[in-house]
Amino acid sequence: MKVVVQSFGGWLILFFSCVSFCVTFQLHDREMLLEMEKIRRTGGNLTLRPEEEEFNSKLMKLKEAEIATAMETGLFPPAMHFFKAKELIEKSAVFDILKKMPKGGLLHIHDYAMVSPEWLIYNISYLPHCYVSFCKETVRFKFSKPSHPKKLYSCSKWILLETYRKNLKDVSAFDKRWVKTFLIVTDTPEETYPTQASIWKKFESIFKISSGLINYAPVFKSYLYQGLLELYKDNVQYVEIRVILPAIYEANGKVHGKVWSVKVFKKVAAKLKKKYPDFLGLKLIYTTTRYLSNEYLEICFFLLPTRTVGWEDGGKSLFELQKVLWLPKIKKITLPYFFHAGETGAQVLKLVSDLRNHPAAFLLSEGYPIVVSSDDPAIFGSKGLSHDFYEMFMGVGGMSANLRTIKQLVLNSFKYSSMKPNEKKKALGVWEKKWNDFIESFLHSM
């Protein structure tokens, strides 16, 4: 009996020793896997300077505090419709920091959605010779001199806006209502836009309304400058603009073509760069919609780097356009494409209701190349990239997103831009100085 006990005891001790060893091994193995996951994430392999590590520590404390507050109140902006979340975002300490951050390049923004609607109404619509015509469910603008513009089908006669305002009791209220016609913002987004089709209808109508103002040659020039200035003020250093290049008109009816418009872009960019030397410039990506015929697309695809846009479920798919897309290769022409895909399904555009569930969350965790862009900020009531970086940092990235994530996203904006290698090198140098100044400024203010 004594031998049995000793034998049993020896086995028992050996068993527990094995368990202890296995648990230690598994824990070590798990820690290695977790570390590999961190490294694989966007920005996971970046090495931060001591100053950046200190910045990151303070930034994450602010982030944790805001999320803790959100859990108490039940109000977490990335889990809300943007129109309802915008006011909360702009009160955020994290947002205030991101506003001041040098954001690198904005690679996806449309030319006619860059400038705040307030600027169009309170500045442009007060210019001389501006006419208005009221149509069913919409309105149209036109500059004309010396005579009235031609009447539009199913619309009222053109009225000189200056005269129209003189007959109003409350011009201020009238202008405020008009600002809203350039926005899809509403207090009841779910009820106002119950389907993708409804919001896309409103979305596209805004471009038709604003085009009468923006397409006027003197306005076109000042509009582009104002758009670039608003981006620069939001600490965007470089921009790639999706352009339509429609006909630009003069008050006497003269019309300018696409070449004229491209030259204006160049002059405006040079003007801004002269005033702000750290502005890195812009590039244009010619854009056409998915609704157009193949014959028209054949012409468009040879003008500039090209991209197709529009509601994907309501227009032609890339598969349907493949015959046209192969034309450059057949004709032995090198043409860079920028394909637009992924805006299908139920966000502002009815795509995703909670940004924590956005597909980009997985892409970030696996280190896929991602760049933060704002697409149509003016229409959504925002400016530049600050709101987008907030949503990415607080929502899409989850608690794993930190300064490394943000820095890599900014670096990606240069890496995946259309700039040439020497342009990228120069741009990174300019941005890096601004970045280091930003880090130091924040640390000194804390």
C-alpha positions as CSV (number, residue, x, y, z in Angstrom):
1,M,0.0,0.0,0.0
2,K,2.8,2.3,0.8
3,V,4.4,1.6,-2.6
4,V,1.1,2.3,-4.4
5,V,0.7,5.6,-2.7
6,Q,4.2,6.7,-3.6
7,S,3.8,5.5,-7.1
8,F,0.5,7.3,-7.4
9,G,2.0,10.4,-5.8
10,G,4.9,10.4,-8.2
11,W,2.5,10.2,-11.2
12,L,0.3,12.9,-9.7
13,I,3.2,15.2,-9.3
14,L,4.4,14.5,-12.8
15,F,0.9,15.2,-14.1
16,F,0.7,18.6,-12.4
17,S,4.2,19.5,-13.6
18,C,3.0,18.7,-17.2
19,V,0.0,20.9,-16.8
20,S,2.1,23.8,-15.4
21,F,4.5,23.5,-18.3
22,C,1.7,23.2,-20.9
23,V,-0.1,26.3,-19.5
24,T,3.1,28.3,-19.5
25,F,3.8,27.2,-23.1
26,Q,0.2,28.1,-24.2
27,L,0.3,31.5,-22.6
28,H,3.6,32.3,-24.2
29,D,2.2,31.0,-27.6
30,R,-0.9,33.2,-27.2
31,E,1.2,36.3,-26.4
32,M,3.2,35.6,-29.5
33,L,0.1,35.3,-31.6
34,L,-1.4,38.6,-30.1
35,E,1.9,40.4,-30.8
36,M,1.9,39.1,-34.4
37,E,-1.7,40.4,-34.8
38,K,-0.6,43.8,-33.5
39,I,2.3,43.9,-36.0
40,R,0.0,42.9,-38.8
41,R,-2.4,45.7,-38.2
42,T,-2.2,49.0,-40.1
43,G,0.8,50.8,-38.6
44,G,1.6,47.9,-36.4
45,N,5.2,47.7,-37.5
46,L,5.9,51.5,-37.2
47,T,8.5,52.5,-34.7
48,L,7.5,55.7,-32.8
49,R,10.0,58.3,-31.5
50,P,9.8,58.8,-27.7
51,E,7.9,62.0,-28.2
52,E,5.4,60.1,-30.4
53,E,5.0,57.4,-27.7
54,E,4.2,60.1,-25.1
55,F,1.7,61.7,-27.5
56,N,0.2,58.3,-28.1
57,S,-0.2,57.6,-24.4
58,K,-2.1,60.9,-23.8
59,L,-4.2,60.5,-27.0
60,M,-5.3,57.0,-26.0
61,K,-6.3,58.2,-22.5
62,L,-8.6,60.8,-24.1
63,K,-10.0,58.1,-26.4
64,E,-10.7,55.7,-23.6
65,A,-12.4,58.5,-21.6
66,E,-14.6,59.4,-24.5
67,I,-15.6,55.8,-25.0
68,A,-16.3,55.4,-21.3
69,T,-18.6,58.4,-21.4
70,A,-20.3,57.0,-24.5
71,M,-21.0,53.7,-22.7
72,E,-22.7,55.7,-19.9
73,T,-24.7,58.0,-22.1
74,G,-25.4,55.5,-24.9
75,L,-24.3,58.1,-27.4
76,F,-21.3,56.9,-29.5
77,P,-20.9,59.0,-32.7
78,P,-19.5,56.2,-34.9
79,A,-22.6,54.1,-34.0
80,M,-24.9,57.0,-35.0
81,H,-26.0,58.5,-38.3
82,F,-23.5,61.2,-39.1
83,F,-26.1,63.9,-39.3
84,K,-26.9,63.2,-35.6
85,A,-23.3,62.5,-34.6
86,K,-21.7,65.6,-36.1
87,E,-22.4,68.0,-33.2
88,L,-21.1,65.4,-30.7
89,I,-18.0,64.8,-32.8
90,E,-17.2,68.5,-32.9
91,K,-17.3,68.7,-29.1
92,S,-14.7,65.9,-28.8
93,A,-11.2,66.5,-27.4
94,V,-10.0,63.8,-29.8
95,F,-11.6,65.6,-32.7
96,D,-9.9,68.8,-31.7
97,I,-6.5,67.1,-31.9
98,L,-7.2,65.5,-35.2
99,K,-8.3,68.8,-36.7
100,K,-4.8,70.2,-36.0
101,M,-3.0,67.0,-37.4
102,P,-1.3,67.3,-40.8
103,K,-3.3,64.8,-42.8
104,G,-1.1,64.3,-45.9
105,G,-3.1,63.7,-49.0
106,L,-6.8,63.6,-49.8
107,L,-7.1,61.2,-52.7
108,H,-10.9,61.1,-53.2
109,I,-12.9,64.2,-53.4
110,H,-15.3,65.6,-56.1
111,D,-14.8,69.0,-57.5
112,Y,-18.4,70.1,-57.0
113,A,-18.5,69.0,-53.4
114,M,-15.5,70.8,-51.9
115,V,-16.8,74.1,-50.8
116,S,-19.3,74.8,-48.0
117,P,-22.8,75.7,-49.2
118,E,-22.8,78.8,-47.0
119,W,-20.0,80.3,-49.1
120,L,-22.0,79.7,-52.3
121,I,-25.2,81.3,-50.9
122,Y,-23.7,84.2,-48.9
123,N,-21.0,85.1,-51.4
124,I,-21.8,83.8,-54.9
125,S,-25.5,84.2,-55.1
126,Y,-25.2,87.9,-54.3
127,L,-23.0,88.6,-57.3
128,P,-24.5,90.8,-60.1
129,H,-26.5,89.2,-62.9
130,C,-27.5,86.1,-60.9
131,Y,-30.9,84.7,-61.9
132,V,-33.0,82.0,-60.3
133,S,-35.7,79.7,-61.7
134,F,-38.1,77.6,-59.6
135,C,-38.8,74.1,-60.9
136,K,-40.7,71.2,-59.5
137,E,-39.0,70.1,-56.2
138,T,-35.8,72.0,-57.1
139,V,-34.3,75.3,-58.2
140,R,-31.8,76.4,-60.9
141,F,-29.3,79.3,-61.0
142,K,-27.8,81.1,-63.9
143,F,-25.6,84.2,-64.5
144,S,-26.6,86.1,-67.6
145,K,-25.8,89.5,-69.2
146,P,-27.3,91.5,-70.8
147,S,-30.5,89.5,-71.4
148,H,-32.5,86.9,-69.4
149,P,-31.5,83.2,-69.8
150,K,-33.7,81.0,-71.9
151,K,-36.7,79.5,-70.0
152,L,-36.2,75.9,-68.8
153,Y,-38.8,73.3,-69.4
154,S,-41.2,72.9,-66.5
155,C,-39.7,75.7,-64.6
156,S,-40.6,79.3,-63.9
157,K,-39.3,82.3,-65.8
158,W,-35.8,83.4,-64.7
159,I,-35.9,86.1,-62.0
160,L,-33.0,88.4,-61.1
161,L,-32.1,87.2,-57.7
162,E,-31.4,90.7,-56.5
163,T,-34.9,91.8,-57.4
164,Y,-36.4,88.6,-55.9
165,R,-34.7,89.2,-52.5
166,K,-35.9,92.9,-52.4
167,N,-39.5,91.5,-52.3
168,L,-38.9,89.2,-49.4
169,K,-39.8,90.0,-45.8
170,D,-37.1,87.9,-44.3
171,V,-34.0,87.5,-46.5
172,S,-32.0,85.9,-43.8
173,A,-34.5,83.0,-43.3
174,F,-34.7,82.6,-47.1
175,D,-30.9,82.3,-47.5
176,K,-30.8,79.8,-44.6
177,R,-33.4,77.6,-46.4
178,W,-31.3,77.8,-49.6
179,V,-28.2,76.6,-47.8
180,K,-30.1,73.4,-47.0
181,T,-30.8,72.8,-50.6
182,F,-27.1,72.1,-51.1
183,L,-27.0,69.6,-48.3
184,I,-28.4,66.1,-47.7
185,V,-28.3,66.9,-44.0
186,T,-31.6,66.3,-42.1
187,D,-32.7,65.8,-38.5
188,T,-34.6,62.7,-39.5
189,P,-32.3,60.9,-42.0
190,E,-34.0,57.5,-41.6
191,E,-37.4,58.9,-42.5
192,T,-36.2,61.4,-45.1
193,Y,-34.1,58.9,-47.0
194,P,-35.7,55.4,-46.4
195,T,-33.9,53.8,-49.4
196,Q,-30.7,54.1,-51.3
197,A,-32.5,55.3,-54.3
198,S,-34.1,58.2,-52.4
199,I,-30.8,59.5,-51.0
200,W,-29.0,59.1,-54.4
201,K,-31.8,61.1,-56.0
202,K,-31.2,64.0,-53.6
203,F,-27.4,63.5,-53.8
204,E,-27.4,64.0,-57.6
205,S,-29.9,66.8,-57.6
206,I,-27.5,68.9,-55.5
207,F,-24.9,68.8,-58.2
208,K,-27.5,70.0,-60.7
209,I,-28.5,72.9,-58.5
210,S,-25.0,74.0,-57.7
211,S,-23.7,73.7,-61.2
212,G,-25.5,76.8,-62.4
213,L,-23.5,78.9,-59.9
214,I,-20.1,77.0,-60.1
215,N,-20.1,76.7,-63.9
216,Y,-20.0,80.5,-64.3
217,A,-16.4,81.3,-65.3
218,P,-15.6,83.9,-62.6
219,V,-17.1,81.8,-59.9
220,F,-15.4,78.6,-61.2
221,K,-12.0,80.2,-60.5
222,S,-12.9,81.5,-57.0
223,Y,-14.7,78.3,-56.1
224,L,-11.7,76.1,-56.8
225,Y,-9.5,78.4,-54.8
226,Q,-11.9,78.4,-51.9
227,G,-12.2,74.6,-52.1
228,L,-8.4,74.1,-51.9
229,L,-8.2,76.8,-49.2
230,E,-10.8,75.0,-47.0
231,L,-8.8,71.7,-47.4
232,Y,-5.5,73.4,-46.6
233,K,-7.1,75.0,-43.5
234,D,-8.1,71.5,-42.4
235,N,-4.4,70.6,-42.7
236,V,-4.6,68.6,-45.9
237,Q,-1.4,69.1,-47.9
238,Y,-2.2,67.4,-51.2
239,V,-5.3,66.6,-53.1
240,E,-6.5,64.4,-56.0
241,I,-9.7,65.8,-57.3
242,R,-12.3,63.8,-59.3
243,V,-13.3,66.2,-62.0
244,I,-16.2,66.2,-64.5
245,L,-14.9,69.2,-66.5
246,P,-18.3,70.4,-67.8
247,A,-18.7,73.4,-70.1
248,I,-17.9,76.6,-68.2
249,Y,-19.9,79.6,-69.4
250,E,-19.5,83.4,-69.4
251,A,-22.4,85.8,-68.7
252,N,-22.6,86.6,-72.4
253,G,-23.1,83.0,-73.3
254,K,-19.6,82.1,-74.4
255,V,-18.5,78.6,-73.4
256,H,-15.1,77.2,-72.4
257,G,-14.1,73.6,-72.9
258,K,-12.2,71.0,-70.9
259,V,-8.7,72.3,-71.7
260,W,-9.6,75.8,-70.4
261,S,-10.8,74.2,-67.2
262,V,-7.6,72.2,-66.6
263,K,-5.6,75.4,-67.1
264,V,-7.7,77.1,-64.4
265,F,-7.0,74.2,-62.0
266,K,-3.2,74.7,-62.6
267,K,-3.4,78.5,-62.1
268,V,-5.5,78.2,-58.9
269,A,-3.1,75.6,-57.4
270,A,-0.1,77.7,-58.2
271,K,-1.8,80.7,-56.6
272,L,-2.5,78.8,-53.4
273,K,1.0,77.4,-53.3
274,K,2.5,80.8,-53.7
275,K,0.7,82.0,-50.6
276,Y,1.2,78.7,-48.7
277,P,4.5,77.1,-49.8
278,D,3.8,73.9,-47.8
279,F,0.8,73.1,-50.0
280,L,2.0,70.2,-52.1
281,G,-0.4,70.7,-55.1
282,L,-3.1,68.7,-56.8
283,K,-3.7,66.2,-59.5
284,L,-6.9,65.6,-61.5
285,I,-8.7,62.3,-62.2
286,Y,-11.3,62.6,-65.0
287,T,-14.6,61.2,-64.0
288,T,-17.6,59.8,-65.9
289,T,-20.8,58.2,-64.6
290,R,-21.9,54.6,-64.9
291,Y,-25.0,55.7,-66.8
292,L,-23.3,56.9,-69.9
293,S,-23.1,54.9,-73.2
294,N,-20.0,53.0,-74.2
295,E,-19.5,55.3,-77.2
296,Y,-19.2,58.3,-74.9
297,L,-16.9,56.5,-72.5
298,E,-14.6,55.6,-75.4
299,I,-13.9,59.3,-75.7
300,C,-13.7,60.0,-72.0
301,F,-11.2,57.3,-71.2
302,F,-8.5,58.9,-73.3
303,L,-8.6,62.4,-71.7
304,L,-7.0,61.8,-68.3
305,P,-6.6,59.2,-65.6
306,T,-10.2,58.0,-65.4
307,R,-12.7,56.8,-62.9
308,T,-16.3,55.8,-63.1
309,V,-18.7,57.1,-60.4
310,G,-22.4,57.0,-59.5
311,W,-24.8,54.7,-57.7
312,E,-23.5,51.2,-58.4
313,D,-26.8,49.4,-58.1
314,G,-28.5,52.0,-60.3
315,G,-25.9,52.3,-63.1
316,K,-23.7,50.0,-65.2
317,S,-21.4,47.6,-63.4
318,L,-17.7,47.5,-64.2
319,F,-18.3,44.1,-65.8
320,E,-20.7,45.7,-68.3
321,L,-18.1,48.3,-69.1
322,Q,-15.3,45.8,-69.6
323,K,-15.2,46.1,-73.4
324,V,-14.5,49.9,-73.1
325,L,-12.1,49.4,-70.3
326,W,-9.9,47.1,-72.4
327,L,-9.7,49.7,-75.2
328,P,-6.4,51.4,-74.0
329,K,-4.6,48.1,-73.8
330,I,-5.8,47.1,-77.3
331,K,-4.6,50.5,-78.6
332,K,-1.4,50.2,-76.6
333,I,-2.1,53.3,-74.5
334,T,-1.2,53.4,-70.9
335,L,-4.1,54.8,-68.9
336,P,-4.4,54.7,-65.2
337,Y,-7.8,53.6,-63.9
338,F,-9.4,54.4,-60.5
339,F,-12.3,52.0,-60.1
340,H,-15.1,52.9,-57.8
341,A,-16.6,49.9,-56.0
342,G,-18.2,49.0,-52.6
343,E,-21.0,51.5,-52.2
344,T,-23.8,48.9,-52.2
345,G,-26.0,47.3,-49.5
346,A,-27.6,50.0,-46.2
347,Q,-23.9,54.9,-43.4
348,V,-25.0,58.4,-44.7
349,L,-25.6,56.7,-48.0
350,K,-27.5,53.8,-46.4
351,L,-24.4,51.6,-46.6
352,V,-23.6,50.7,-42.9
353,S,-25.3,51.9,-39.8
354,D,-22.5,51.3,-37.3
355,L,-18.9,52.1,-38.3
356,R,-17.6,49.5,-35.9
357,N,-19.1,47.0,-38.3
358,H,-17.6,48.6,-41.4
359,P,-15.6,46.1,-43.6
360,A,-12.6,48.4,-43.2
361,A,-12.3,47.2,-39.6
362,F,-11.1,43.9,-40.9
363,L,-8.9,45.5,-43.5
364,L,-7.2,47.6,-40.8
365,S,-6.7,44.5,-38.6
366,E,-5.0,42.7,-41.5
367,G,-2.9,45.7,-42.7
368,Y,-4.5,46.2,-46.1
369,P,-3.6,49.4,-47.8
370,I,-6.2,52.0,-46.8
371,V,-6.4,55.7,-47.3
372,V,-8.9,58.0,-45.5
373,S,-10.9,60.3,-47.9
374,S,-14.0,62.4,-47.6
375,D,-15.6,62.1,-51.1
376,D,-18.2,64.9,-50.8
377,P,-17.6,66.8,-47.6
378,A,-19.6,69.9,-48.5
379,I,-22.8,68.0,-49.2
380,F,-22.5,66.2,-45.8
381,G,-22.0,69.4,-43.9
382,S,-18.3,68.8,-43.1
383,K,-15.0,70.1,-44.3
384,G,-11.7,68.5,-45.2
385,L,-10.8,65.2,-43.5
386,S,-11.1,65.8,-39.8
387,H,-14.5,64.1,-39.4
388,D,-13.4,61.2,-41.4
389,F,-10.3,60.6,-39.4
390,Y,-12.3,60.8,-36.2
391,E,-14.7,58.1,-37.4
392,M,-11.9,55.9,-38.5
393,F,-9.9,56.3,-35.3
394,M,-12.8,56.0,-32.9
395,G,-15.1,53.7,-34.7
396,V,-13.7,51.6,-37.5
397,G,-10.3,51.1,-35.8
398,G,-11.8,50.2,-32.4
399,M,-9.7,50.3,-29.3
400,S,-6.7,48.8,-31.2
401,A,-6.4,52.0,-33.3
402,N,-3.7,54.3,-32.0
403,L,-1.1,56.9,-33.2
404,R,0.6,54.2,-35.3
405,T,-2.7,53.6,-37.1
406,I,-3.2,57.2,-37.8
407,K,0.4,57.8,-38.9
408,Q,0.3,54.9,-41.3
409,L,-3.0,56.0,-42.8
410,V,-1.4,59.4,-43.5
411,L,1.7,57.8,-45.0
412,N,-0.6,55.7,-47.2
413,S,-2.0,58.8,-48.6
414,F,1.4,59.6,-50.1
415,K,2.3,56.0,-51.0
416,Y,-0.8,55.3,-52.9
417,S,-1.2,58.7,-54.5
418,S,-0.7,59.5,-58.2
419,M,2.5,61.4,-57.4
420,K,5.7,60.4,-59.1
421,P,8.5,58.9,-56.9
422,N,10.4,62.2,-56.6
423,E,7.2,64.1,-55.8
424,K,6.4,61.6,-53.1
425,K,9.9,61.9,-51.5
426,K,9.6,65.7,-51.5
427,A,6.0,65.6,-50.1
428,L,7.0,63.2,-47.3
429,G,9.8,65.6,-46.3
430,V,7.4,68.6,-46.1
431,W,4.8,66.5,-44.2
432,E,7.3,65.0,-41.7
433,K,8.4,68.5,-40.5
434,K,4.7,69.5,-40.0
435,W,4.1,66.2,-38.2
436,N,7.0,66.6,-35.8
437,D,5.9,70.2,-35.1
438,F,2.4,69.0,-34.4
439,I,3.6,66.4,-31.9
440,E,5.8,68.8,-30.1
441,S,3.1,71.5,-30.0
442,F,0.6,69.1,-28.5
443,L,3.0,67.9,-25.8
444,H,3.9,71.4,-24.8
445,S,0.2,72.4,-24.5
446,M,-0.6,69.5,-22.1
